[in-house]
Amino acid sequence: MVDAVVVGAGPNGLAAAIELARNGRSVHLIEGSDRVGGGTRTAELTLPGFRHDICSAVHPLALGSPFLRTLPLGDHGLQLLEPPVQAAHPLDDGTAVVLQRSLEETAEGLGADARAYRALVGTFAAEWDRLAEFVLAPQTRPPHSPLLAARFGALGAAPAELCARTVFRTPAARALLGGMAAHAMRPLRAPGTTAFALVLLALGHACGWPVARGGSEQIAAAMRAYLESLGATVEVGRPIGSLEELPPSRAVLFDVTPRQLLAICGEALPARYRSALARYRYGPGVFKVDYALSTAVPWSAPAARAAGTVHLAGRLEEIVASERAVARGKTAAAPYVLAAQQSLIDSTRAPAGSHTLWAYCHVPNGSSVDMTEAIERQIERFAPGFASLVLARATRGPAELEAENPNYVGGDINGGLASLRQVLARPTLRANPYATPNRRLLLCSSSTPPGGGVHGMCGFHAARAALRGALR
């Protein structure tokens, strides 16, 4: 018997296993696919020599996570590379509003809105370490910095569209905030969407938006190497369908969503809790296209040519319309597109002179609509001539994403809808959201606080809950 079995080796499963192992517990980690990583994996999806991140691509929280930054991942091969420009949001006049590492440079680029931007973001960027203790923890826990948390909560609870129109006067500043808030995969008129923008902007200044040299899989590889150095064991290629398939242990931590937890645990959980999990809501899916390119993307805006991340949507009004359509179960004719240019920073991603582009848009959960043309129209809009550079493309809709990773239910890469209710009660309303009524069984996936992202905090908090409970 081992102390703990962890089922699922995404970033949170790895984080949970690491936290348990470095507290002296014996751990066995089991992964259903043939390699660890979950969303942090990389593969040659298009042509030989072109390495594409399968899901997560840009990693501000790898540096901003209170847990991940305590791990010696650099000693196990991880190298994070920061782009010259953290993120760019091209506009139709050939310019782009940009997120720079420097708060002052970003603010100065916003002209008349410089002072408003400093007032909105400056405190959170300067105080990221204290803010992270609040935003990356269960909201049932009293904050260590109550005044900072109260300020963030008051601003972050507002709908992003309202915040953008109230705080900023220029279309550029409004577009910047809207593009950041759209990472929530929620309508920008929904409460709480401003919080997503504030976190991403603060991270850009406090930590940067880096990519992993060699691909996102290097984050998972470094975490696995460190975990094994602590004496834990890792088993891949072993899907788990029931508790009876697990080796004996004092505790089991699941890096799965509520749907998989119900399927695996069955009668081991009481009926009332099962009913609560069955009501858990999943969010929009994504449609993703990976490109092998003959050269770099010819963005009209020079700043976008140096950006690791590019938001494609134009004005705030277009972002609002795109995300509103998805929330209503429709695909947007002009979707908000997230793009990443890892090969600009990391020469290992493509053959010399060639490049990759990673892009996706939001679609209704489970959508079967092919969004390739819509995505390419948005890219071509801000980078005329792009189509002529495409050597090959690989597309993945919600069904293909879920087939590769069962946690992506209907293409939802965030482990559940990021509604205000499911931020406060994720996956259900409990004082300890990681624990189940069965003391031996815990949940450690992005379906627990603080939700999606490569930060490991869901796994860390679940491990701490196990150490206080079944593994005490």
Order of alpha helices (4+ residues) and beta strands (2+ residues): beta-alpha-beta-beta-beta-alpha-beta-beta-beta-alpha-alpha-alpha-alpha-alpha-alpha-alpha-beta-alpha-beta-beta-alpha-alpha-beta-beta-alpha-beta-beta-alpha-beta-alpha-alpha-beta-alpha
